[in-house]
Amino acid sequence: MALVNYAAREINCKIVYYGTGLGGKTTNLKYIHSQLAPTTRGELISLATETERTLFFDFLPLDLGEVQGFKTRFSLYTVPGQVEYNASRKLILNGVDGIIFVADSDVTRSKDNVDSLQNMIENLSEYNLTLDNIPWVLQYNKRDLATAMPVERLEKELNIRAVPSFEAIASEGLGVFATLKAISKLILNRLQ
């Protein structure tokens, strides 16, 4: 739920990047951070473990202008992709305003993608949220891989609500801002 600070005339929204381990969630945030002027972004906080780059979250406050005289600020988080950190995944979803589900296009990650989406659905239910009542989009990352699944297969396996979906190569920035712009618009439209 967006936090509105009437005294500061500011709306704070939370976007969570969800998906499998090493699927590109942190890479998205690192690319966004590298492309923004320091005046519009905060510090990128990344906690690494031996087996994965993000243990709890990446947090990047992002200023995206004003809505009806209120300054909008988006905080971007990623969840850890590993199953053993499910409690952290669940906690990071608390107060979420929109989700970018980052799917790994590698054919060997098909089951991992489906399992991660199901895990997200289960964790959202802890906060009485469903995919029908929260803005979310899909990003099909790693489209440059020789082993990338056809988009049609990814759509069939993952796009169970016909939400906007985007092809991406996060390491090169392809599709990164298009995905962020789409979820931001969905969130802002709900706030209007």
C-alpha positions in Angstrom: 0.0 0.0 0.0 1.4 3.4 -1.0 2.4 5.6 1.9 1.2 9.1 1.6 2.9 11.8 3.6 0.6 14.8 3.4 3.0 17.1 5.3 5.8 16.5 2.8 3.4 16.1 -0.2 5.0 12.8 -1.0 3.7 9.4 -2.1 6.0 6.4 -1.5 5.5 3.3 -3.5 7.2 -0.1 -3.3 8.1 -2.2 -6.3 9.4 -5.7 -5.8 11.4 -7.7 -8.3 10.5 -11.4 -7.8 11.8 -14.5 -9.5 14.3 -17.3 -9.5 17.8 -17.2 -8.2 20.3 -15.6 -10.6 17.4 -14.8 -13.0 18.3 -11.1 -13.3 16.5 -9.2 -10.5 19.6 -7.6 -9.1 21.0 -7.0 -12.6 17.9 -5.0 -13.4 18.4 -2.8 -10.3 22.1 -2.4 -11.0 21.4 -1.2 -14.5 18.7 1.2 -13.5 21.0 2.6 -10.8 23.9 3.1 -13.3 21.7 5.0 -15.7 20.1 7.5 -13.4 21.4 10.8 -12.3 22.5 10.8 -8.7 19.9 13.5 -7.9 17.0 11.1 -8.9 18.3 8.0 -7.2 19.4 6.9 -3.8 22.2 4.5 -2.8 22.0 0.9 -4.1 22.2 -1.5 -1.1 23.1 -5.1 -2.1 23.7 -7.9 0.4 25.6 -10.8 -1.1 26.0 -14.4 0.1 28.2 -17.2 -1.1 25.5 -18.7 -3.3 23.5 -15.6 -4.4 24.0 -11.9 -4.9 21.0 -10.8 -2.8 20.2 -12.1 0.6 17.5 -9.7 1.7 16.9 -6.9 -0.8 18.2 -4.3 -3.0 16.7 -0.9 -2.2 16.8 2.0 -4.7 14.7 5.0 -3.9 13.7 6.6 -7.3 12.1 9.9 -7.8 9.6 9.8 -10.8 8.1 13.3 -10.7 4.7 14.4 -9.3 1.1 13.2 -9.2 -1.5 15.7 -8.4 1.0 17.9 -6.6 2.6 15.1 -4.7 6.2 14.0 -5.3 6.3 10.3 -6.2 9.1 8.2 -4.9 9.5 4.5 -5.8 11.5 2.1 -3.7 12.8 -0.9 -5.7 13.5 -4.2 -3.9 14.5 -7.6 -5.0 13.8 -10.8 -3.2 16.3 -13.6 -2.7 15.8 -16.3 -5.3 16.7 -19.2 -3.1 13.9 -21.2 -1.5 15.6 -21.4 1.8 15.1 -17.6 2.2 11.3 -17.8 1.8 10.8 -15.9 5.1 12.7 -13.0 3.6 10.8 -13.2 0.4 7.5 -13.0 2.3 8.7 -10.1 4.5 9.9 -8.1 1.4 6.4 -8.4 -0.1 4.8 -6.7 2.9 3.4 -3.3 1.7 4.2 -4.0 -2.0 2.4 -1.7 -4.5 3.6 -3.5 -7.7 5.6 -6.5 -8.8 8.0 -7.2 -11.7 8.3 -11.0 -12.0 11.6 -11.7 -13.7 11.6 -15.0 -15.5 14.8 -16.7 -16.7 14.4 -17.5 -20.3 16.8 -20.5 -20.2 14.9 -23.7 -21.0 16.5 -25.4 -18.0 14.9 -22.9 -15.7 11.3 -23.5 -16.8 10.2 -25.4 -13.7 12.1 -22.9 -11.5 10.1 -20.0 -13.0 6.8 -21.8 -12.5 7.7 -22.7 -8.9 8.8 -19.2 -8.1 5.6 -17.7 -9.5 3.6 -20.2 -7.4 5.7 -19.2 -4.3 5.0 -15.6 -5.0 1.2 -16.3 -5.1 1.4 -18.1 -1.8 3.5 -15.4 -0.2 1.1 -12.7 -1.4 -1.8 -14.5 0.2 -0.2 -13.9 3.6 -1.1 -10.2 3.0 -4.5 -11.0 1.5 -3.2 -10.1 -1.9 -3.8 -11.9 -5.2 -2.5 -11.5 -8.7 -6.0 -10.0 -9.5 -5.7 -7.2 -7.0 -2.1 -6.0 -7.3 -0.3 -4.5 -10.3 2.3 -6.8 -11.8 4.2 -7.4 -15.0 6.4 -10.1 -16.4 9.9 -9.7 -17.7 11.4 -12.5 -19.8 15.1 -12.0 -19.1 18.2 -13.5 -20.8 16.6 -13.4 -24.3 20.1 -13.5 -25.8 20.7 -17.1 -24.6 21.0 -19.8 -27.3 18.8 -21.9 -25.0 16.1 -19.3 -24.5 12.6 -20.6 -24.6 10.2 -19.1 -27.2 8.2 -16.2 -25.8 5.0 -18.2 -26.6 6.0 -20.9 -24.2 6.9 -18.4 -21.4 3.5 -16.7 -21.9 1.7 -20.0 -21.7 3.6 -21.1 -18.5 3.7 -17.8 -16.6 1.3 -15.2 -17.9 -1.7 -16.6 -16.2 -3.5 -13.2 -16.0 -2.5 -11.8 -19.4 -0.5 -9.0 -17.8 2.0 -6.9 -19.8 5.2 -8.8 -20.5 8.6 -7.6 -21.8 11.6 -9.3 -23.3 14.8 -8.3 -21.7 18.6 -8.7 -21.6 19.1 -7.0 -18.2 22.9 -7.2 -18.4 22.7 -4.9 -21.5 19.8 -2.8 -20.3 17.4 -4.1 -23.0 13.8 -4.0 -21.7 14.8 -2.9 -18.2 13.3 0.6 -18.3 10.3 -0.5 -20.4 9.4 -3.0 -17.6 9.9 -0.4 -14.9 7.9 2.2 -16.7 5.0 -0.2 -17.2 4.7 -1.2 -13.6 5.1 2.4 -12.5 2.3 3.5 -14.8 0.0 0.7 -13.4 0.8 1.8 -9.8 0.2 5.5 -10.6 -3.0 4.7 -12.4 -4.3 3.0 -9.3 -3.4 6.0 -7.2 -5.2 8.5 -9.4 
